[in-house]
Every structure is written in C-alpha cells, then in structure tokens.
Amino acid sequence: MTGRRGGRPLVPAYLSTGGVARPSRAHLERLSVLTGSGEPAPADLPAAQAALLEELEHGSLTVVEAAALLRLPVSAVLVLAADLIDRDLVLARPPIPPARRFDPDLLKRVADGLRDLKHR
C-alpha cells in the first residue's frame, strides 16, 4: 500500500492501536524513555507493536522519537507502548528532568576566573 503525497500512511492511526484510544498507563508522557526488555516477541504481536519493538532493538527512544520513526501520532505510540509495557516487552522510565538553572553570578565568576588564568 502506498502512502499519500505528504508521506502519511493510508491506514488511520487508530487501526494501529486496535481501536484503543487511551493508553492503559497514565504515567507515560511524550518524553518518557522506552527501552526493549529483551524478552522475545510473541508471534501474535500486532504489526505496529512489532515495528515499535524493532525500533527499540537499536536503543532507547522517547515516545516522540518513536512516533516520528513509525510515522504515527504520539497518542497512538503511547497506546502501543503501554500495551507492550503490560506484556513486559518494553520498559519505560520518566522523562529526564530539565537541569536546574545555574546562578548567573556563579557563571560570571567562573568565566572571569578562566579569563584570569588565560592571561597569566
């Protein structure tokens, strides 16, 4: 089956989730990090879930990255990932929190100290 002009698949995204609209795990976020558990995939795994597992063989991905690679909406990948987590085929961890901002005065003092060392 060929895609449309924009590269979007002809199959609606809700079909890739088996018609499920919401993930079974509310804690999953767009930036949750997904990793394959290493367990063998069952033979009856739906194609979209198998594709997600295949992408995770190359390393960990955020939900957003997986959605881009699979060309599916983030909401669909959240459903697929939640189902794979329920089957113990995928592990998920919360997003890495943003770093705390450094004190601008501290950064200025460090820069001044480095400049002083350079001019010695």
Disulfide bonds with the S-S distance in Angstrom:
none
